[in-house]
């Protein structure tokens, strides 16, 4: 069984149907895979879809219907904060949302699924190119 935490970049590529988004489609289609989404990622995706004038409700339903949502709590927030500080040493614009995704993946012993350049040098990332 493989476990993945999908970041906003990967969900957006999937939602708009790009070739890069096909990687997530393949992962979702494989029953043995466990797919997770950090609750903060839902906010990122819904915001982007709404700003583009597309159907935010449909995007929301896609995320929660195809993955297990991991809530943000105190311990995850602490780990995300520590990871954010660590990653900012080398990636000056590494965002706090990315830190939550990475902290979630580490908590679950999963891989991050992303094509976001901020994850290029992080371990345990399946990079969509």
C-alpha positions in Angstrom: 0.0 0.0 0.0 1.2 3.5 -0.9 0.2 6.6 1.0 0.2 10.1 -0.5 -0.6 13.6 0.8 -1.7 15.6 -2.2 -0.9 19.3 -2.2 -2.8 22.2 -3.8 -0.6 22.2 -6.9 -1.4 18.6 -7.7 -5.1 19.0 -7.0 -5.3 22.0 -9.3 -3.5 20.1 -12.1 -6.0 17.2 -11.6 -9.0 19.5 -11.6 -8.1 21.3 -14.8 -7.2 18.0 -16.5 -3.6 18.5 -17.4 -1.2 15.7 -18.4 0.6 16.3 -15.1 -2.7 15.9 -13.3 -2.9 12.4 -14.8 -0.4 11.2 -12.2 -2.9 12.0 -9.5 -5.7 10.3 -11.5 -3.6 7.1 -11.7 -3.0 7.2 -8.0 -6.7 7.7 -7.2 -7.7 4.9 -9.6 -5.4 2.4 -7.8 -7.4 1.0 -4.9 -4.4 0.0 -2.8 -3.3 3.7 -2.5 -4.3 5.8 0.5 -4.8 9.5 -0.4 -4.9 12.3 2.1 -5.4 16.0 1.9 -4.4 18.5 4.6 -7.5 20.7 5.6 -5.5 23.8 4.7 -5.0 22.5 1.2 -8.8 22.5 0.7 -8.8 26.3 1.5 -6.0 26.9 -1.1 -7.8 24.9 -3.8 -11.2 26.4 -3.2 -9.8 29.9 -3.2 -7.9 29.4 -6.5 -10.9 27.8 -8.2 -13.3 30.6 -7.0 -10.8 33.3 -8.1 -10.8 31.8 -11.5 -14.6 31.8 -11.7 -14.9 28.1 -11.7 -17.1 25.9 -9.5 -15.7 25.9 -6.0 -18.3 23.5 -4.7 -17.4 20.9 -7.3 -13.7 21.3 -6.5 -14.5 20.9 -2.7 -16.5 17.8 -3.4 -13.8 16.3 -5.5 -11.2 16.8 -2.8 -13.2 15.5 0.1 -14.7 12.7 -2.0 -11.4 11.3 -3.2 -9.2 11.7 -0.1 -9.1 11.5 3.6 -8.9 15.0 5.1 -6.4 15.5 7.9 -7.4 18.3 10.3 -5.0 20.8 11.7 -4.3 20.5 15.4 -1.8 21.8 17.9 0.9 19.2 17.3 0.6 19.3 13.5 0.9 23.1 13.8 4.0 22.9 15.9 5.6 20.4 13.4 4.6 22.6 10.4 6.1 25.7 12.1 9.4 23.8 12.7 9.5 22.5 9.2 8.7 26.0 7.8 11.7 27.5 9.7 13.9 24.7 8.5 12.9 24.8 4.8 13.1 28.7 4.7 16.9 28.3 5.2 17.2 27.0 1.7 13.8 27.8 0.0 13.3 31.5 0.9 9.6 31.6 -0.3 8.6 28.2 1.1 5.0 28.8 2.3 3.4 27.8 5.6 0.7 25.8 3.7 3.5 23.8 2.1 4.9 23.2 5.6 1.6 21.8 6.7 1.5 19.4 3.7 5.0 18.2 4.5 4.3 17.9 8.2 1.1 15.9 7.4 3.1 13.5 5.2 5.7 12.9 7.8 3.1 12.3 10.5 1.4 9.7 8.2 4.7 8.3 6.9 3.4 9.1 3.4 4.8 10.8 0.3 3.9 14.3 -0.8 2.4 14.4 -4.3 3.3 17.7 -5.9 4.9 19.5 -8.8 5.5 22.6 -6.8 9.1 23.8 -7.1 9.2 24.3 -3.3 9.3 20.5 -2.8 12.0 19.9 -5.4 14.6 19.2 -2.8 12.5 17.7 0.0 12.7 14.0 0.7 9.7 11.7 0.4 8.1 13.7 -2.5 6.7 12.2 -5.7 7.3 15.1 -8.1 4.9 15.5 -10.9 6.6 16.8 -14.1 
